Amino acid sequence: MNFLKSVIAGMILLSAGWANAQSMSLALEGEEWKAIKDFPVQGKNKIFSKESLTFGEYRTLEVDRSWTKGTQATSGITVGIPTDEFYKKLITTDHITRKQTLYFAMGDGQGNQSKAYSLAQLDAKDFNIGNSPVSAFNLLLDLAGPGVKSANISYTKIYVGPEAEGWELIIDNQAAQAQPKKYVGYFAKSSTEYYTVVPTAYVKDKKGKTGKMPFGSAGFEIRSMNGQPLAAVSIIDKGVIYLMDIDPQEKLLLATACTALLLRPTDL
């Protein structure tokens, strides 16, 4: 397993270095992507120095990379609003360290706000699944079939506004880098309300020439249940986030998901 992690980590570094050297950007081509707008990310490298990450009308309002308490006690993702007395644990793990956690709040230009709680570098066997038929993790297991295994899961719970039930973003980092053509992640609220998250390895240079990354992926596309592209994020350099002009609440939801994908730890 350590050898596999080293190989995949090397793929990420080589891919990022190759893309930067060639001044590449994510290739989102075809009629379906024509209406999408790109927003270069500012402040990513200094986000933990009390500076905001910004793109377009969106800005992080608060960032905390160690929102769980301690390193040994059981902590985890929950159902409900964190300040609500009915805030209940859905997924817990006893293997959280501070470098594996991230909380951030985000706002748009209209005053709407979202909150994201992330855990990284989790092993599938560490999860204790709560009694929730709408859990995205349960959805992932159902779609993947029996025997699914992963030692490097990124998990994010996202709330937009005062909603009591958030959305769950699940990414298997190893599979997304090792098999970008085959892997499908999920961003779900229930088994009937979800998006697919697909890694992409295609990039283009400043002259518009399209090519494929030699290793790993260059970013992710987020699509509706019927396959309609709605958002994307480039993980090259500081990052670029791409958003369709859709309802402000849904747009903020997808902008938050893209930010969580961009800020995932790359250390496998």
C-alpha positions in Angstrom: 0.0 0.0 0.0 2.8 2.4 0.8 4.4 1.7 -2.6 1.0 2.4 -4.3 0.7 5.7 -2.5 4.2 6.7 -3.5 3.5 5.9 -7.1 0.3 7.9 -7.2 1.8 10.8 -5.3 4.6 10.8 -7.9 2.0 10.9 -10.7 0.3 13.9 -9.1 3.6 15.8 -8.8 4.8 14.9 -12.3 1.4 15.9 -13.8 1.3 19.2 -11.9 4.9 20.0 -12.9 4.3 19.1 -16.5 1.1 21.2 -16.7 2.7 24.3 -15.1 5.8 24.0 -17.4 3.5 24.0 -20.4 1.2 26.8 -19.2 -1.8 24.5 -19.4 -5.4 25.1 -18.5 -8.3 22.6 -18.2 -9.8 21.7 -21.5 -13.6 21.9 -21.4 -14.6 21.7 -25.0 -17.7 21.0 -26.9 -21.1 22.6 -27.2 -22.2 21.6 -23.7 -19.4 23.7 -22.1 -19.9 26.9 -24.2 -22.0 28.6 -21.6 -19.5 28.1 -18.8 -17.5 30.9 -17.3 -14.0 30.6 -15.8 -12.9 32.2 -12.5 -9.2 32.2 -11.7 -8.6 31.5 -8.0 -6.7 34.1 -5.9 -5.2 33.5 -2.4 -5.1 29.7 -2.4 -1.4 29.6 -1.3 -2.1 31.9 1.6 -5.5 30.7 2.7 -4.2 29.5 6.0 -2.5 32.8 6.7 -5.9 34.5 7.4 -6.2 35.5 3.8 -9.4 34.8 1.8 -9.6 32.5 -1.2 -11.5 34.4 -3.9 -12.9 33.7 -7.4 -15.5 35.7 -9.2 -18.1 36.8 -6.7 -17.1 34.1 -4.2 -14.9 34.5 -1.1 -14.0 32.3 1.9 -15.3 34.0 5.0 -13.6 31.8 7.6 -11.1 28.9 7.4 -10.1 26.5 10.1 -7.9 23.5 9.3 -8.4 21.8 12.7 -12.0 22.1 13.5 -12.2 18.8 15.3 -11.0 18.6 18.9 -7.8 16.6 19.7 -6.2 13.7 17.8 -7.5 10.6 19.5 -11.1 11.2 20.5 -13.9 10.1 18.2 -14.9 13.1 16.0 -16.7 13.3 12.7 -19.2 14.6 10.2 -22.8 15.1 11.4 -26.3 15.7 10.3 -28.0 19.0 10.9 -26.7 22.5 11.6 -23.7 22.5 13.9 -25.3 25.0 16.3 -28.6 23.0 16.5 -29.3 21.0 19.6 -30.4 18.1 17.3 -27.0 18.0 15.6 -26.3 14.3 15.4 -23.3 12.3 14.2 -23.6 10.5 11.0 -20.1 9.3 10.2 -17.3 9.1 12.9 -13.7 8.1 12.8 -11.0 7.6 15.4 -8.2 8.3 13.0 -8.5 12.1 12.5 -5.4 14.2 12.9 -5.4 18.0 12.5 -3.8 18.0 9.1 -6.7 15.9 7.9 -9.4 18.3 8.7 -10.7 21.5 7.0 -13.6 23.8 7.7 -14.5 26.9 5.6 -17.4 29.2 5.1 -18.0 30.9 1.8 -20.2 33.8 0.6 -21.3 35.1 -2.7 -22.1 38.7 -3.8 -25.7 38.4 -2.9 -25.1 37.6 0.8 -25.8 33.8 0.5 -23.4 31.7 2.6 -22.3 28.1 2.8 -20.3 25.9 5.2 -18.0 23.0 4.4 -16.6 20.4 6.8 -13.9 18.2 5.3 -12.0 15.1 6.3 -9.1 13.7 4.2 -6.9 10.7 4.0 -9.6 8.4 5.5 -9.7 4.6 5.1 -13.1 3.1 4.1 -12.9 0.7 7.0 -12.6 3.6 9.5 -16.2 4.8 8.7 -19.1 3.9 11.0 -22.2 4.5 8.9 -25.1 6.0 10.7 -28.7 5.0 10.2 -29.1 7.3 7.1 -30.5 6.0 3.8 -29.5 9.3 2.1 -25.9 9.1 3.1 -23.6 9.7 0.0 -21.2 7.2 1.5 -24.0 4.6 1.4 -24.8 5.7 -2.1 -21.2 5.2 -3.1 -21.1 1.7 -1.6 -24.4 0.8 -3.4 -23.1 1.9 -6.8 -19.6 0.5 -6.3 -20.9 -2.9 -5.2 -19.6 -5.3 -2.5 -16.0 -5.3 -1.4 -15.3 -1.6 -2.2 -12.0 -0.6 -0.6 -10.0 2.6 -0.3 -7.3 3.9 1.9 -7.5 7.6 0.8 -11.0 9.0 0.9 -11.8 12.7 1.0 -15.1 13.5 2.5 -16.9 16.8 2.7 -20.3 17.8 4.2 -21.6 21.0 2.7 -24.5 23.2 3.9 -26.0 26.1 2.0 -27.9 28.7 4.1 -30.0 27.3 7.0 -30.8 23.9 5.4 -30.8 21.1 8.0 -29.7 18.4 5.6 -26.4 19.0 3.9 -24.7 17.5 0.8 -22.0 14.9 1.0 -18.9 14.9 -1.4 -17.0 11.7 -1.7 -13.8 11.3 -3.6 -11.4 8.3 -3.7 -8.2 10.1 -4.3 -6.2 7.0 -5.4 -8.8 6.0 -7.9 -9.3 9.5 -9.3 -5.6 9.8 -10.0 -4.8 6.2 -11.1 -7.9 5.7 -13.3 -9.3 9.1 -14.3 -11.1 7.7 -17.3 -13.1 5.2 -15.2 -13.5 6.8 -11.8 -16.8 8.5 -10.8 -17.2 10.3 -7.5 -20.5 11.6 -6.0 -21.8 14.8 -4.5 -25.2 13.8 -3.0 -28.0 14.7 -0.8 -30.0 11.6 -1.3 -30.2 8.7 -3.7 -32.4 10.8 -6.0 -30.6 14.1 -5.6 -26.9 13.9 -6.5 -24.2 15.1 -8.9 -21.4 13.0 -10.4 -17.8 14.2 -10.0 -15.6 13.0 -12.8 -11.8 13.6 -13.0 -10.5 14.9 -16.3 -6.9 14.6 -17.7 -7.4 16.9 -20.8 -5.7 20.2 -20.9 -4.9 22.9 -23.5 -2.1 25.3 -24.0 -2.2 29.1 -24.6 -2.5 28.4 -28.4 -5.6 26.3 -27.8 -4.0 23.0 -28.6 -5.6 20.2 -26.6 -3.6 17.3 -25.1 -3.8 14.8 -22.3 -1.9 14.8 -19.0 0.8 12.0 -19.0 -0.2 11.0 -15.5 -3.2 11.5 -13.2 -5.9 14.2 -13.7 -5.9 17.9 -14.1 -9.2 18.6 -12.5 -12.8 17.5 -12.0 -16.1 18.0 -13.8 -19.4 18.2 -11.9 -22.4 17.0 -13.8 -26.1 16.7 -13.0 -27.8 13.2 -12.7 -28.7 13.4 -16.4 -25.1 14.2 -17.4 -25.4 18.0 -17.9 -22.2 19.8 -17.1 -22.7 22.5 -14.4 -19.2 23.2 -12.9 -15.6 22.2 -13.1 -12.4 22.9 -11.2 -8.8 22.9 -12.4 -6.3 21.8 -9.8 -3.3 23.1 -11.8 -1.3 25.7 -10.0 -3.6 28.1 -8.0 -6.7 26.7 -9.7 -9.5 27.9 -11.9 -13.2 27.3 -11.1 -15.8 27.1 -13.9 -19.5 27.7 -13.2 -22.6 27.7 -15.4 -25.0 30.6 -14.9 -27.6 28.8 -12.8 -29.8 29.5 -9.7 -27.7 31.4 -7.1 -28.2 28.8 -4.4 -27.2 25.9 -6.6 -24.3 27.9 -8.0 -23.0 28.6 -4.4 -23.4 24.9 -3.6 -21.3 23.9 -6.6 -18.8 26.7 -6.0 -18.3 25.4 -2.5 -17.8 21.8 -3.8 -15.2 23.0 -6.3 -13.4 24.8 -3.5 -13.4 21.6 -1.4 -12.0 19.7 -4.3 -9.3 22.3 -4.9 -8.2 22.4 -1.2 -8.0 18.6 -0.8 -4.5 17.6 0.6 -2.4 16.1 -2.3 -0.2 14.1 0.1 -1.2 10.5 -0.4 
